[in-house]
Amino acid sequence: MFSKTRRQLVLLNSAILVLILLVSGLALYTQLRYRLFHEADEAILNTAKTMKNASIDQMLQEDHPEPDADRRTSYFFWDGQGKLIIQYPKHDFTSEEAQRFKDAAAGGALQTVKTGDGRDYLTLGFANASRETAGSFAASHVAYVVVVRNLEEENKMLDSLRMDLVIGCAAGVLFSVLIGFFLAGHALVPIRRSWNKQQQFVADASHELRTPTAVILTRTELLFRHPQHTIEEESQNIALILKESKRMGRLIDDLLTLARTDSNQLQIHTAPVPLHLLLQEITEQFELLAEMRSIQIHSQFQPAEIEGDDNRLRQLFIILLDNALKFTPPNGSIKLTCHNSPHSVRVLVKDSGCGISPDDLPHVFERFYRGDKSRSRTEGGTGLGLSIAEWIVLAHKGTIHVTSQEGSGTEFQLIFPKKL
């Protein structure tokens, strides 16, 4: 399943990266092409402007040297009868090519002409308004002037850029596939981890539900085998069915709570909560159970108030005290304290129970994780309580920290901000 998803992500990432490269390359090519030809247009326009002002007469004098230009600009002078008088530089173009330049420039606008050898030239023509005599040539004989600029360098630069872009895009495709493969694998890590957790969660939930379901089914079948028995005679089976039904109900409630937290459907309804009074009430509820097991509960609460959800906080402390009571042997003790500070409230739940091994300690908040599975199941635990407790603390923007040592008990320290 993940292999197919990875291939799809590689194709998607590669397609996006290639598209970005193509768009960037096209934008670069378009911008450079515009600038190159714009500069060529400006150059030929400036040349024509200068010639209109003063240069034609001087260029037609016999003793005037040929223009020492960049050899990219040529000049053609035509008389009133359409005869080519002279061109600079001399003998660069045939009369047929010169005529093509004149025909293209007849409209007086910039035009591009392609010659027989495949070269591009930019042409601009204008009429000569000067009628003064200069030397052995009469400027009045020049009726029309055509200025031609060679675009070979611009085209070479654009050809080189196109080749670079093609090579760059080809390399980009290869690079995009490689980087896409890496990014897809990296993106699938949390997805694969979540999938594995989900699969484990479903397997654990199915396993936990299978046991009480099997017990209820078996005991119910035993009841039907002896329909003549009284309730008193079948009280043991009925009691076991009731016990497993309650255990299944608690498990379903816990699963529903965690499912709602995962989908953000479970909201925290905040209101001022006097934490010391809430802890006092819960402690009184557990004192009778603790007394029946010869366990002492020592409590010390400073007046403290926080913003929170009263029902969820009550659920949190019931989970912690219930765990402490389950794993504390007779003649043990549980300590519950509440300390107030200017900006937070610290709650401590400490027991003198069997403790948690160092290997199990990092996993205590994982769903369905139980260090001593047989004992936890005997005590009626589902392995979801501490996961729910952690969510409640985090939903109140608090922190929960656990320390434990085998044979010496476990301590949970909770810190809540007074304002959410």
Secondary structure, DSSP 8 states (H G I E B T S, - for coil): -HHHHHHHHHHHHHHHHHHHHHHHHHHHHHHHHHHHHHHHHHHHHHHHHHIIIIIHHHHHSTT-----S-SSEEEEEE-TTS-EEEEESTTSS-HHHHHHHHHHTTTSS-EEEE-TTS-EEEEEEEE-----EETTEEGGG--EEEEEEE-HHHHHHHHHHHHHHHHHHHHHHHHHHHHHHHHHHHHHHHHHHHHHHHHHHHHHHHHHHHHHHHHHHHHHHHHHH-TTS-TTTTHHHHHHHHHHHHHHHHHHHHHHHHHHHHTT------EEEEHHHHHHHHHHHHHHHHHHTT-EEEEEE---EEEE-HHHHHHHHHHHHHHHHHTS-TT-EEEEEEEE-SSEEEEEEEE-SS---TTTGGGTTSTT--SSHHHHHHTT--S-HHHHHHHHHHHTT-EEEEEEETTTEEEEEEEEES--
